[in-house]
Amino acid sequence: MRWPVLARRDRVLRGGQPLAFGVGLVVALVVGVFLLVGSGHDPLRVYARMFDASLGDPRAWSVTLNRAVPLGLAGLAVAVAGSMGLWNIGAEGQIMAGAIGAAWVARIGGGWPGPVLVTAMLAAAVVGGGLLALGPAIARARIGVNEIITTLMLNEVAIRLVQWLVHGRWKDPGSHNFPLAPMLPDNGRLPTLFERAHVGVVLAGIVIALFGLAVSRTAWGYELRVAGSSGATARYAGISLKRKILTVLVLSGGVAGFAGGVELSGNADRITEGLSNGFGFAGIIVAALALMRPSGVAAVALLFGAVQVGGQSIQTMGVSSSVSTILQALILFGAIAAGVLGRYRIQMVAGETVETPSTGAES
């Protein structure tokens, strides 16, 4: 009997990750057709609506770009840690911690000039995210505690902290007893680029580009990759693993915190419990599709932003917005499958036939 197994190819197929990403998108769209038909909807109309709402005109582009900013920064946060083989699963909480820092500065600096206040808010956001990642970084560097567990658990801590603030010390006296924080001052808002797009789009692009260059073109990035690939080699080369782990995880948290500051000052009116909106967890998918490379995060985030914005728009057609979540998952699975098949081929090999042992009941 012959069985299918995966055998490594002599040469990886051309196209690499861009091809795998494209295959994943096609797989998602094809499977989505069956899902939509099965639920009684016209796939062409639904996809056309998603495209028009996300990429059809300048206004749609502005909404998609705004959505791509936190996705890209969250993906960058995960990718920075992933460059060293670490997993920061706490971007969701670090976004909230960054928003707390930015909201605190907005409360005490309402009378400051706009550029000064916004700059201080974003700086506080970076500090907030970095502080939330500091504990897991120390635990991983000093005593080897798995950073996946610690960063994941702190997500809930950050969200509960926002709840405590909104229900307590930061509760707006004018909210008619509803648990709402005060509105941000007008001078604490990011300036607009065009339509609804804000300056955070440019800031996020600069941050992603700088980290991409740092990881791929500097000695720091080289040491990061060496430390991630082989601890023994890093120690032999004189690279301090503890210092690298501490630095990378805190930087990762700072980037996620920056996303919280940009989201608060760019898209939100006030800090809320749902500000992070799943961006931190979606950032894990973004980073995975970008192969943990900061250089690929922006493109993936833009596509995911378009899918999310388009998914929200089709609710007016009676289609569940969860379709966009399903499409994101299918893109990931399709890209992973294509990436595996780019490196391996399916080969049929002979296997032994398993005989059923005799029970002795035959006559």
VENGI-V705590 format. One record per backbone hydrogen bond with DSSP energy under -1.0 kcal/mol. NH is the residue of the N-H (numbers start at 1). CO is the residue of the C=O. If there is no record, write none. Layout:
nh = {NH | NH}
co = {CO | CO}
This chain:
nh = {3 | 5 | 7 | 9 | 13 | 19 | 20 | 21 | 22 | 23 | 24 | 25 | 26 | 27 | 28 | 29 | 30 | 31 | 32 | 33 | 34 | 35 | 36 | 37 | 38 | 39 | 40 | 41 | 46 | 47 | 48 | 49 | 50 | 51 | 52 | 53 | 54 | 55 | 61 | 62 | 63 | 64 | 65 | 66 | 67 | 68 | 69 | 71 | 72 | 73 | 74 | 75 | 76 | 77 | 78 | 79 | 80 | 81 | 82 | 83 | 84 | 85 | 86 | 94 | 95 | 96 | 97 | 98 | 99 | 100 | 101 | 102 | 103 | 104 | 105 | 106 | 107 | 108 | 109 | 112 | 117 | 118 | 119 | 120 | 121 | 122 | 123 | 124 | 125 | 126 | 127 | 128 | 129 | 130 | 131 | 132 | 133 | 137 | 138 | 139 | 140 | 141 | 142 | 143 | 145 | 150 | 151 | 152 | 153 | 154 | 155 | 157 | 158 | 159 | 160 | 161 | 162 | 163 | 164 | 165 | 166 | 167 | 170 | 171 | 172 | 175 | 178 | 180 | 184 | 188 | 189 | 190 | 193 | 197 | 199 | 201 | 203 | 204 | 205 | 206 | 207 | 208 | 209 | 210 | 211 | 212 | 213 | 214 | 215 | 216 | 217 | 222 | 223 | 224 | 225 | 226 | 227 | 228 | 229 | 230 | 234 | 235 | 236 | 237 | 238 | 239 | 244 | 245 | 246 | 247 | 248 | 249 | 250 | 251 | 252 | 253 | 254 | 255 | 256 | 257 | 258 | 259 | 260 | 261 | 262 | 263 | 264 | 265 | 266 | 267 | 268 | 275 | 279 | 282 | 283 | 286 | 287 | 288 | 289 | 290 | 291 | 292 | 293 | 296 | 300 | 301 | 302 | 303 | 304 | 305 | 306 | 307 | 308 | 309 | 310 | 311 | 312 | 313 | 314 | 315 | 316 | 317 | 318 | 319 | 323 | 324 | 326 | 327 | 328 | 329 | 330 | 331 | 332 | 333 | 334 | 335 | 336 | 337 | 338 | 339 | 340 | 341 | 342 | 343 | 344 | 345 | 347 | 349 | 351}
co = {349 | 347 | 345 | 343 | 342 | 15 | 16 | 17 | 18 | 19 | 20 | 21 | 22 | 23 | 24 | 25 | 26 | 27 | 28 | 29 | 30 | 31 | 32 | 33 | 34 | 35 | 37 | 36 | 42 | 43 | 44 | 45 | 46 | 47 | 48 | 49 | 50 | 51 | 57 | 58 | 59 | 60 | 61 | 62 | 63 | 64 | 65 | 67 | 68 | 69 | 70 | 71 | 72 | 73 | 74 | 75 | 76 | 77 | 78 | 79 | 81 | 82 | 81 | 90 | 91 | 92 | 93 | 94 | 95 | 96 | 97 | 98 | 99 | 100 | 101 | 102 | 103 | 104 | 105 | 109 | 113 | 114 | 115 | 116 | 117 | 118 | 119 | 120 | 121 | 122 | 123 | 124 | 125 | 126 | 127 | 128 | 129 | 133 | 134 | 135 | 136 | 137 | 138 | 139 | 139 | 146 | 147 | 148 | 149 | 150 | 152 | 153 | 154 | 155 | 156 | 157 | 158 | 159 | 160 | 161 | 162 | 163 | 165 | 168 | 180 | 172 | 175 | 178 | 269 | 185 | 186 | 265 | 197 | 194 | 191 | 198 | 199 | 200 | 201 | 202 | 203 | 204 | 205 | 206 | 207 | 208 | 209 | 210 | 211 | 212 | 213 | 218 | 219 | 220 | 221 | 222 | 223 | 224 | 225 | 226 | 230 | 231 | 232 | 233 | 235 | 234 | 240 | 241 | 242 | 243 | 244 | 245 | 246 | 247 | 248 | 249 | 250 | 251 | 252 | 253 | 254 | 255 | 256 | 257 | 258 | 259 | 260 | 261 | 262 | 263 | 263 | 272 | 276 | 278 | 279 | 282 | 283 | 284 | 285 | 286 | 288 | 287 | 290 | 293 | 296 | 297 | 298 | 299 | 300 | 301 | 302 | 303 | 304 | 305 | 306 | 307 | 308 | 309 | 310 | 312 | 313 | 314 | 315 | 314 | 320 | 321 | 322 | 323 | 324 | 325 | 326 | 327 | 328 | 329 | 330 | 331 | 332 | 333 | 334 | 335 | 336 | 337 | 338 | 340 | 340 | 7 | 5 | 3 | 1}
